[in-house]
Amino acid sequence: MIAQNIAFGVIAATMVGAAIRLVTTQNVVRAALFLVLVLAGAAAQFLLLSADFVAIVQVLVYIGAIVVLFLFGIMLTRAPIGRDVGLDNEQRWLAALVGALLLGVIVYVTNDAFGSDKINFGRIASAGHTTPSIAVSIFQSYVVPFEVVSVLLLAALVGSIVVARRD
Amino acid sequence: MTFAVVLHLAYWQLTIIKLLVVLSVVPLGALVLGYVFLMKVMAHMQSRLGPMDSGGLASRPGLRENPFLPHGWFQLIGDFVKFVQKEDIFPALADRWVFALAPAVVIMSTFLLFVVVPAGPHLIAQNLDVGIFFALAVSSLSVLGVLMAGWASANKYSLMGALRAAGQLIAYELPMVLGIMGVVVQAGTMSLQGIVLAQAHGSIFGFGRLGEPFVITQFFGFLLFLAAAQAELIQTPFDMPLAESELVAGYLTEYSGLRYLLFYMAETASAFAFAAIAATLFLGGWYLPGIGPSRQLADVIGPFVLGAKIMLVAFLIYWIRFTYPRLREDQLQTFAWKYLIPLSLVNILVTGILKVVF
C-alpha cells in the first residue's frame, strides 16, 4: 500500500496548493482553472479508492459541465486578463476565521467517526466492479427516492426558466 | 497451429508499454488521416492540385500512375517544415500561462480517449467496465482547452470563437451520449470490450455467422453518433467556431507554429478516436466474422481489422466535411436541441421496449 500512500500525498499536496491559489489569485478565470485542478485531484483520489464510476462522474459533471458553465458565464460578461484589484475585499480575515473553524469541525468529526480505522483495500479489490452495485442500488433498492429527486430537479429547471423569462 | 507468445512482464513494464502505445497512436492516427483524407481524398474531391502533385515527379506524363513516386506526399513534409520553423508568438496582452497550456489540455483529452479502445481480445490499455462513459467524460475536457485558448488570446474574435465552440460542444454532447445509450442498452454493458464481444456473439434472426454488428440494429443511433461527432470535431457543416468569413480563425487566430500544430493534430487525432469508437460500437471493433474472439489469431489481426473499420468511418466523416457548406449558428443549435435530442430519446425508448420484448 506504499504506492497508494505516496500517490495520495502527491495528489493531496497538489490539491491544497491549487486550493490556496484558487482563493488568492486576482483573476476570476484563473481561479476557475485552479478549481479544475482541485476537482481533478478529487477524481484521482476516488480512483485510488477503486471508485472508478464516481471518479468519472466527478470529471464529467464537475469539470466537463459545471466549471465549463462557470467559464462560459464569466467570459460572456466580464473577464479581463491580468490582475483584477476589485476582487479583494475587507472580509478576508473573517473568511479565514470561518475557513479555520470549518476545517476544525471537519477534522474533529472525521476523527471522531473513523478514528484509527483503516481502509480495507483487500476487501475493495475482491469486491470487483463497483458500477453494477451502484446501478443496482439506484435502480432497485432506492428507485423511488431516485425518481422523486429527478422530479424535484425537473421542477427546479422549469421554475428557473419561468423566473428568467421576461414575457 | 498456435501463436502463443508467452511473456511475463511486471506491472510497471506493462504500464510503460501501454503508455508508449497510447502515446504513439495519437500522432500516427493524425498522420494517417491527415495524409489519406485531408490531402488525398480532399484533393480529389475538390480538385486541389498541390496535395496531388507536389514533389514534381508525379506530374511528368507516364509517371503519374506509379504509386511509389511522390504522388503529392512531399506536401506532408513541406507542411511539417513550415509549422516547425514558424515563430512561436505570444500576443502582447495574452495570459501567457493559460495560452501555453490550452493546446496541452486539448491534446491530453485526445490521448485519454485511446485508453479504453480495444484493438484485440487482449490488446486494450485498460478494460474499464465503464469504458464508453470514460471516453465521453474525457472527450468533454477539450471544451476547457478551447475556452482557455480563446480567453487567453486577448482577442475578441478568439473569445467569440471559443464561446461558440463551447456552446456547440455542450449542445452536441447530449445527442452523442443519448445515441450511444441504445448500444449500451442492447449490449448490456458499458465496457467497449464487452460491446465488441456482444456483437461477436450475437446473431441476426438466428444467423450468427456475421455476428451482430450494431450498425444494423442501431442504424439510427449510428447516424446520431456521426452527426454529433461531426459537431464535436468542429468540422464543416458545423465549423462556425472557426468560420473564417466571420471570426478569422476563431480560437486558433493567435496560435502559430508548433502550438497551432498541436491543435491541428488534436483535431485530426480526435477524428481518428471518434472513428475508432464508432467502429467499436457499431461495426464490431476488432472482430472479423469467422475468427472467434477466443482464438489467438484475433489478437494478431485485430489491430488491422479495427484499422480498416476506422478508415471506413473516417471516410464517411470526411466525405460529409468535404461536401456540405457551413450552417448558420442558430441553425446549429436548433438542429441539436429540437431534432437530435428528441430523436435520440425516442431511439432509447424504442430500444428499451425491444430489449424487453425480445
Interface residues (C-beta under 8 A of the other chain):
Chain A: N27 V29 R30 L33 V36 D52 F53 I56 V57 V59 L60 I63 G64 A65 V67 V68 L71 F72 M75 L76 A79 I81 G82 H129 T131 P132
Chain B: L93 A94 D95 V98 L128 D129 V130 F133 F134 L136 A137 V138 S140 L141 V143 L144 L147 M148 G150 W151 A152 A154 L159 A162 L163 A166 G167 I170 M190
